Amino acid sequence: MNPKYRRLIIIVFITLTLGLATKLILMALEENIIYFFTPNEIKVKYGNKQDIQKKIRVGGLVLENSVIKKDGTTKFNITDRSHQIEVLFDGPLPDLFREGQGIVVEGMFQNNKLIASQVLAKHDENYMPPEVADALIKNGVWQGEKK
Amino acid sequence: MIPEIGHILLILTFVASLLQVLFWCFNIKKSDDITINVLIKSTFINFVFILFSFGILVYSFIISDFSLVIVSDNSHTLKPLIYKISGTWGNHEGSLMLWILILSFFTFLVSRKKHQISYKLLSSIIGIQTIILCLFLSFILFTSNPFERLNVLPIDGNGLNPLLQDPGLALHPPLLYFGYVGLSVSFSFAVGALITGEINKEWARQMRPWITIAWSALTIGIALGSWWAYYELGWGGWWFWDPVENASFMPWLIATALLHSVRILEVRFILINWTILLSILGFSFSLLGTFIVRSGLLTSVHAFASDPSRGLFILIILGIATGGPLILYATKTSLFKEDKSQFNIMSKESALLINNLFLTTAAATVLIGTLYPLFLDAFNGNKISIGPAYYNATFAPIMAPVILLMAIAPFLSWGIKKPNKIAKKLIFLSVITLLGGLGLFMIDESSLFSIICGSLAIWLLTGVIVDLTFQIKATNLRLNSFKAIFLYFSKNNLGVHIAHMGVAVFLVGVTGEQFYKTEFNIKKNVGDIINVGNKSLIFDKVETLPGPNYKSETATFTLLKDKKIIDVLKPEKRFYPIEKSQTTEAAILSDFWGDTYLVLGDGNKETGWSIRVYFNPLISWIWGGAGFMALGGLVSILQSRKSRKKLKNAI
C-alpha cells in the first residue's frame, strides 16, 4: 500500500476515534456530574422550595438529636449550622454514621426532603470530608483540624 | 540508636546516588568497561543500603519501638505480627520506603543485564533510574522522614486503621508498587534510547519482559485492592470508579497498550515513536497516581498525608520526570527511521495499533473523569463528583471494540503474510457468539446491555479457544507426552492466549455481577427466615465475642438451598477500642457460580437488626480473570527466546 494512502487511513481513523471519545465525554459530563452543595447554598440558590430535579450531594454535620430510625428507614437532618435539610434514607448506614459526624449525602429532592441514595462517612472518627470541612470553615463553624 | 542507623543509611544512599548521577553525566558518551562497572557496583550498593534501612524500619515496627513517630502513630503492641509488618507500608513514610526499595531492586536487576544490553544504553538506563531514586530519596529525607523520633515516649501506639488490618491489604501495596515502579524500567529504556539514539528490535526485545512483569504485578495489585474493597467495605461492590482506583487503573491501561506496541516494534520495527511515548507516559501515570493518592486532594483511605508541601514535592517530581523526557522526545524522535515497507491493513500490527489507540483513548476518558472535579474546584470552587454513570457512558463503549478486536487479532499474521483459515475461524466465532447471545436473550433478567456485555465475553472466550484449537490441529505434532505439549506451547503465544482468556473470564464475572445480581435490605430478628428464590436464610443468633484487638458482634445465619443446609454465615460488626472505630465484616459464601454476601447492620434484640443481602452471580470470575491475565504475563516471560533455549537443553 502506498504510504500516502496509509497515512490518510491512519489519520482518518485517529480523528474518528478522538472525535467519538470527545463526544462521549462531553455528553457524559453534562449528564452525570453530581454537584456538591451545603444546606445553606441550597437555600441561597433555590430558596425554600427545594425542587432540584437532579441528583446532588449535600455535605454537613448530622444534627444532634435529629436521628429517628423506623422500619429500616432513617430520618435525620443535615446541617452546616446555618441551615438544615431533612434527609430520608432507607439503606444501611455507614459504620461511622453518628450525630455530629461530618457526612456527605447523595440523593434527589422530593417534597422538600432529600431522598438519599447513598450516605458517605468514611474511614475514621476524626475524619472530615474535605468538602464538608471547607463549607464549615466558610460558615465559621469549624476552624479546621486541631494539631 | 538502631533507627538512626537506618536514617544514616538513607542519607548515605542519597549522597552516593547523587555522586553516581554526576559520574554518569560526565561519562555519558563513554561506554567502556570501567564506567559501566562503576555504575553497576554503585547500583548494588544503593540497593543493599536501602534494603538494610527498610529492614530497620520493619524491625522497629516488629519490636514496637514507639519512640518513632510513624510506629506510635500506626502500630500497637496488641496488633498481630503480620499487621505490625504490613503496618510498615500502611502509612505515608513507610510506603515511600517501600517505593524506593522496589525502585532500587529493579535498578539492580536491570544492571545485571550487562551481557544483553549494550553498555551505552545500560549506562543511560542506570543513570535515569538513579535520578528517579535521587528525587524520591530527597522527598523522603526532606519531607517524610520515617525515622523521626518522638520527644515523649508514649505508653502504647495509636494502632493501625482497622480497615487496613487485613491480609489482602498486606500484599496490595507491595504488588501495586511493583507494577508502578516496574514501569520505571521501560521509562528508562525509552529515555535511554532518546539519549543514545540507539534503537533496534533488540531494544524492544530486552524491554518487553520488564513491561510484562510490571503489568502482571499491577494487574494482581489492582485485583487485590478491588477484592479487599469487596469483602472489607461491606458495600457489595468491587469497583467504584473512585479516583484512587482510577489512579492505578490508568497506568494499567497505558501499560497494556505499551505491551502490545513494543511487540509490534520487536517484530515489525514500526511505531518507534509511539512506543517511546507510551513508555514515558506509563511511568508518568504511575507518578500521577502517586500524586493523586498521596497529596490529600482526595477523600480516601489512602490519603495518609494532607501536608501540602508533600503534594507539591510529588508534583515537582512528576514535572521533572514527565517534562524532561517529553522535551527530549520532541527534539529527538525525528532521528529514528522505521521499516516503512509492507504495510497491510489486514495485519496483526494494524489490529494491535487500533487497539492501542482505543486503550489510550480509554485511559484519557478515565483521566478526564478523575481530574475534572479537581480542576473545576481549583478554577471556580464548584464541587462536583463524577460517578460510575460517566464511566459507563464513556469508558465502556470505547472498550467494546477493543474486546471485538482482541479475539480477531491473534487470527491475523504479521506484515503481508496471508492469515491462515481466517474465514473458517470467523464463522466459528460468529456462530457460537450468536448462539450464546440468544441464550442470554432467553434469560428473564437480561437487558440490552447485559446481552452485549455477555456476548462480548463469549466472543473473546470462543476466539481464544478457536485459535488454540486451529493451531494445535495445524501442527502435525502428536501431543502425547508432557514434553511435547510443553515444547509445543512454549513455541506459541500461549501467554497471550492465557491473558486474553483472563479478560474473557473477567468479563463473564462483570456481566454476572453488573446485570444479574440481587440486592436488598431487610429488618429481621433472631428466629426469622429470609426467602429468596430457592434459597432461604435462617437467622439463628447474635452474640458478642472478643477478638485479639477488637470486640465483635457476630450474627449466625444458616443458608438453605432447596431445604438442604448448605453452610453457616457469620457477618460481624467489629469495634476496635484502641482506634475507636467500627468495621463491618461481611459474611461471604463464595463458589464457582456466585457469592452469597451478608452484612449485619444496626439493631438490637427488641427491634431486630437491619440486614443487607446480596446474591452476586459469577463475581469471583472477576478476580479469577485478573489472575489469568497476570499468569499469561508470566508465561509469556518464560516463553522468551532465551529461556526457551534453556528449557530445550534441560529436557
Interface residues (C-beta under 8 A of the other chain):
Chain A: M1 P3 R6 I9 F13 I14 T17 L18 L20 A21 L24 I25 M27 A28 L29 E31 N32 I33 I34 Y35 F36 R57 K69 D71 G72 D90 G91 P92 L93 D95 L96 K122 H123 D124 E125 P129 P130 E131 D134
Chain B: N161 L163 T299 S300 V301 K340 F343 N344 I345 I354 L357 F358 T361 A364 T365 I368 Y372 N382 K383 I384 S385 I386 G387 A389 Y390 Y391 A393 T394 P397 I398 N521 I522 K523 K573 E579 K580 S581 Q582 T583 T584 V599 G601 D602 S610 R612
